């Protein structure tokens, strides 16, 4: 879901464990970066069954990535994809904290 205009849009995400971030584009052929989320900024990743999910195109596949300054609402294409995406994002964010000490 968009940050300023609250409408649902498709995005192409690229996860980079080495750079400790994931970025997103309008689609997989686009080269201009649309946004970037650093692992260090991620506070929580959770299944959103109460709030925005009711307005989602697919409420049962909607989850949230909470950062210091924004909530990113995302919809996965399947239950399996949602579990994988959430696990990868959480693992990446938790993995980042191992490097901080």
Secondary structure, DSSP 8 states (H G I E B T S, - for coil): --SSS------EEEEETTTTEEEEESSTT--S--EEEEGGGEEEEEE-SSSGGGGSTTGGGEEEEEESS-EEEEE-SSHHHHHHHHHHHHHHHHHHHHT--
